[in-house]
Amino acid sequence: MRLDYTKAAPGGVKAFGGVYGYVMQSGLEDVLVELVYLRVSQINGCAYCLDMHTRDLIKKGVTPEKLALVQAWHEAGPLFSDREKAALAWAESVTRVADTHVPDNDFKVAAAAFSEKELADLTMAISLMNAYNRLAISFRRAPDSALAGKN
């Protein structure tokens, strides 16, 4: 690890934790939020977050088949619900904002699946995970499984 940001800036980490707590109490389905966190982390290549959210989804009962297809959700047929597909599409568009500029059509698809509050909360979750990814990647936070010596 280059720097332990949890020790260097505990107030900032606590503030992020407050947003995380808000999202988890927002009413969005836990599995949906975790799938979004996993997809954002896949796009950003964050090993620490990939490890954590995969483990969290396994604990929540998500099947290995579904986990294996998160990155190809659009080709997975009925394995993902329409709501999950809308959330994953929105997560991809928002995460790739520099390339996509989050087009109106992407917004319309997401807005058809989520209420205004849900879409705002989902976008906060996506934004938070992008921020967490940037911290973990920038400071080379190792995945827990790597620290535990697991394969």
N, C-alpha and C positions, 0 to 999 in steps of 0.2 A: 504494500500500500504506500502510495506517495505521501498521503496526509490523512490523518483521521479527522475528518470533518465533523464527526459527532462530538469530538472533544474540543476541536478548534472553534466551533461555532454552535454550541449547544442551544442557544436561543433560536437560531435559524432552524435547526433540526426540530425543536419543539414547535415552532410555527408551522412547519410542514406537517408535523404530526397532528396539529389542530385541523388542518384542511383534510388530512386523511380520515380523521375521526368524523368530520362533517360528512364526507362522502359516504362512509360506511353506515351512517345514520340517516342518509338522505331518502331512503326508501327504494333506491335502485337495488335490484337483485344482487346478492353477494357474488354468485357465480358469474353473472354478466360483467360486473365490475372487474373481477379477477381475470376473466377472459380478455377484457380490454387492456388491463395492465400487462398481461402476458404478450398480447399482440404489439403493443407499443414497445415493449422491451425487446421483442424480436426485431422490429424495424430498426431500433437504435443499437442493437447488438450488445445489450447490457447483461453480462453473464450473471452478476449478482442477483438482479431482478428476475431474470429467466428462471434461475434456480429457485428462488423464493416463491414466485407465483405458480410455478409448476407444482411445487410441493403443496401450496395452499389449495390448489384446484384438486389435487389427488385427495387431500383430507376432506374436501367438500363432496367427494364422490364422483368427480368427472372421470370418465373412462379414458384409458390410454389411447384408444382410437380417436376420440375427440381431441385430446391434447396433441396428438401427432398431426392433426389436420388444421390446427388453428391458423397456421401460416397460409393454408390453402382453403380457407373456410368457404370461399366463393365457389369452389368445386366440390364441396363435401355434401351437396344435396340436403336432405332433411336432417342431417346430423346436428345442424345449428338451426335454432328457431329464427323466424323472421326478425324478431326483436334483436337477437344476438347478431344476426347478419347486419342489420342497420347500425348497431353499435360498433361493430368491427369496421365497417366501411367508414363511418364517421371518424373513428380513431385513426384510421390510415390517412384520411384526408387532412385531419387536424395535425397529426404528427409530421406529415410531409408538407406543412404549410408553405415552406419556401418554394416548393415545386408546384403545389396544387393551388395555392391561394384560396383554398376551401371554396370551391365553386358553388353557385346557387343551387345547382341540381343536387349536389351532395347534401346541402342543407335541407332541401325539400324532402329528400328520402329520409333523413334522420328525423325531421320535424313530423313526418307522417307516422313514425313509430313511437315517438316520445312526446310527452307534454312539454310545455315551455320550461317548467321547473326541472323536469327530468333531463331535458337536453342541456340546460345550463349546468346541472350537477354532473352529467356525463362529461361535459367539456372540461369542467374543473378537474375531474378524475384523470382525464387524458393529459391535461396540462401538468398536473401534479406528477404523474408518472414520467412524463418527459423531463421534468426537473429532477426527480429522483435519479433517473437514468444518467443525466448529465453529471450529477455529483458522483455517482458510483463509478462511471467510466473515467471521468477526469482524474479521480484520485485512486483508481485501480483497486476498488473494493472487491476482494475475492469472494466468490460464492461460498456459502456456508458448507456445502458438500465438499468443496476443494479443501477447506480448512480442516474438515473432519477426516480427510484422507479417503473419502469414499470414491468409488468408480462410477 
